[in-house]
């Protein structure tokens, strides 16, 4: 399941991504004004937040994925790469922590290394 979810991220396939998400889904971003980053709740808000990743980094990819699930929890490790509009690049390791309910992702909580952008 988590490998398929990761594959959908790399295809930039929003419909496929949202098919994995529980109706009451929560997405906690890697950065934002709150201690948790930014909190997005519900299909509509989570969908917009997911799509914003591709808006900021049109070539975004999550590479070198490793995934595991234990009960109602899961983890994905990855290396994020992407190029911003100004030509600067990101390459940073991160993890997603998941909580599942009813066979779907209830919560996706992102943690990514805070690394300065690479020059174009």
Secondary structure, 3 states (H helix, E strand, C coil): CHHHHHHHHHHCCHHHHHHCEEEEEEEECCCCCECCECEEECHHHHHHHHHHHHHHCCCCEEEEEEEEEECCEEEEEEEEEEECCCCCEEEEEEEEEEEEECCEEEEEEEEECCCCCECC
